Amino acid sequence: KRALRSFGYENSRIDGWWASRRIFALPNGHVWSNVSPLARNLAINHVLATNQAALSFQSISTKHRFPVHLLVAGKGSVCGESSVAEMQTIMPRMKVERYPSGYHSIHNTAMPHFLAHIKDVVDKAASDTSAIVSDE
């Protein structure tokens, strides 16, 4: 906990990671963390601090027609409603799936809902020949 606090994480967030098993004890007594403070730092300074993501999203929206799904966690998400609205403005065809009980790692914290959604996406893609991606 002390190591993660040194990167500026709050106790409540660290406790949430323990509860959601993003951090857990190994049988040998060591602790494993699926949280990477250095990756977070890179994302904050090189992705979120620029408009490159929005430019790339705009480019994808205009150049390609494949289905896009946004999966939004309901607890502790960095994806706020204004960001969802902005993405929907850029890409109106984007489908938004909300996971009210899910944390950042939706696949772990809302697994039944997540698996049902992914199965639905795959089933629809398998039966929809209009979603085939071009070679552009």
Secondary structure in CASP SS format (residue, H / E / C, confidence):
PFRMAT SS
TARGET T0000
AUTHOR 0000-0000-0000
METHOD secondary structure of the structure
MODEL  1
K C 1.00
R H 1.00
A H 1.00
L H 1.00
R H 1.00
S C 1.00
F C 1.00
G C 1.00
Y C 1.00
E C 1.00
N H 1.00
S H 1.00
R H 1.00
I H 1.00
D H 1.00
G H 1.00
W H 1.00
W H 1.00
A H 1.00
S C 1.00
R C 1.00
R C 1.00
I E 1.00
F E 1.00
A E 1.00
L C 1.00
P C 1.00
N C 1.00
G C 1.00
H C 1.00
V E 1.00
W E 1.00
S E 1.00
N C 1.00
V C 1.00
S C 1.00
P H 1.00
L H 1.00
A H 1.00
R H 1.00
N H 1.00
L H 1.00
A H 1.00
I H 1.00
N H 1.00
H H 1.00
V C 1.00
L C 1.00
A C 1.00
T C 1.00
N C 1.00
Q H 1.00
A H 1.00
A H 1.00
L H 1.00
S H 1.00
F H 1.00
Q H 1.00
S H 1.00
I H 1.00
S H 1.00
T H 1.00
K H 1.00
H C 1.00
R C 1.00
F C 1.00
P C 1.00
V C 1.00
H E 1.00
L E 1.00
L E 1.00
V E 1.00
A E 1.00
G C 1.00
K C 1.00
G C 1.00
S C 1.00
V C 1.00
C C 1.00
G C 1.00
E H 1.00
S H 1.00
S H 1.00
V H 1.00
A H 1.00
E H 1.00
M H 1.00
Q H 1.00
T H 1.00
I H 1.00
M C 1.00
P C 1.00
R C 1.00
M C 1.00
K E 1.00
V E 1.00
E E 1.00
R E 1.00
Y E 1.00
P C 1.00
S C 1.00
G C 1.00
Y C 1.00
H C 1.00
S C 1.00
I H 1.00
H H 1.00
N H 1.00
T H 1.00
A C 1.00
M H 1.00
P H 1.00
H H 1.00
F H 1.00
L H 1.00
A H 1.00
H H 1.00
I H 1.00
K H 1.00
D H 1.00
V H 1.00
V H 1.00
D H 1.00
K H 1.00
A H 1.00
A H 1.00
S H 1.00
D C 1.00
T H 1.00
S H 1.00
A H 1.00
I C 1.00
V C 1.00
S C 1.00
D C 1.00
E C 1.00
END
